[in-house]
Amino acid sequence: MQALAAMPSTVAAGIRVVLTDIDDTLTTEGRLPADAYAALELLEQAGIQVVPITGRPAGWCDHIARMWPVRAVVGENGAFYYAYDRQARRMVTHYWTDAASRQASRKQLDAIRDRVLAEVPGAAVASDQDYRVADLAIDFCEDVPPLPEADIGRIVRIFEDAGAQAKVSSIHVNGWFGDYDKLTMTRTLFQREFGIDVASALDSTLFIGDSPNDEPMFAYFPVSVGVANIQSQLHRLTRRPAYVAAFHGGAGFTEMADRLLAARAVTA
């Protein structure tokens, strides 16, 4: 990983879309700093479209798509995207699977939930679970005392033993049934909402994140950034971002936005 400051100005100035994780990338210690939110607005004003790509639930994503200065949001690690049409005052939604399939998967996820809670003391269902439509989130450090690595690995294995996918974020283990992830729904979003193949936009798209569930994005997007706290997750990653910010969380996101905007100002 190179320092974010080493990103060539020509690369930074060419970015037209920023894809960003939320937890511990936009946020810092569970809160959205004013500077990070202001950076979202500055990017939008500069004509750079921002799309959060998050493991957070549908209920949160509806709010984010409506209220934040973003073009769309991919939620629950790729289960859906929401894009709010501000002129029509209409939410555009697209799900990877239909409602019946999601309902059938919920029964299997409930069984996984029961096994995790029985076999991994200290684990808990995430506090945002009631707002989810497609996955199960197990909290290992957000609202519970941090679990050891061995227990996090045990939670992942319980999901996988049941045939589910499992991804580790900075706060949760998220599991679901379906052949999707953050990248597959990002591809769908680009095709359906932007009218382009994401492969044709690699030079103009940046992804920024901080944890293992961001790995498909780090692997695919050549212009990828990790905020500084990704250093604590490197043992879980086989594919790392191209650049790393000097600052943690929201300050790292702001650092990235400043880099893009400064490069644009120079080349304008």
Phi, psi and omega in degrees: 000133174266156175296142179304325180299339181274356178301126181301143181299327179296324177291310182299320183290340182272357183285129179243342179225130174247120174259128186223135166295166179252296187295123178065011171244303170276328182263162176228119181051043173084004180233150177269108182293150179302321181296322180291320178293320177298324178296323175301315181294321179295321177297315179300316181297332179276000180087013177264121181278134180248133178229108172295136178237102197226162171269359183289163193280168181304318181301317177293319185293326175301313178299312183299315181298324181280317195259334184268158176281069182230157180280324180192178175214134173261127185238169179048045176059031175109008180291336183195169162228151173238136176224120184268121176275102187290328179290317181275350185054054184219135177271122174269125181235147175215126181249148179291322179234162181280172186298322181295319179294320178295322179293319178295319179294328182300323179297319178292321179293327177297321178293321177296316177306312182297321181291318179299313183294331179281328190256345183236089179302136180096340175285154180213154171293136182300146183294343178264011184300325182299342184257012182263148180247342189225342186230177174240128180248123177254123182279126174241359176195356182288303181242012177230158174302140184304134177273152176291161181304322182298323180288323176298317177297324178295319178298315178301316182294325178297316175301310185293326177300330180271003179087012180265157168282152176216132178230141180262123172261193178284347184226335186229158158258120179256134178228149182200166173253124181145150185267055180227163173206190182301321184289318183297320179286331174297318176302315180297317178302312181300318182291314187279323185259327180262344179072026180221158171280127183302333180298335180276356184240021184295323181289340184250011183237134178239139172244138177230133182203194187209358191213174185300329179289354174269357188301319177302327180285318176300320183290326188271320187267117181295331176263087182233147185227139169251135170291164192301329182290356174295340180303329181282352182250002188297332179292344179262357186250138169257336176241123185253159176292160180288328184229156177228134180285160177279340186244159182272153168050225184302328178293326176291321176297316179298321176301316178298313180300317179300322180296316180295313184292323178294320179295322177296319182297324181290320185272352182293000000 
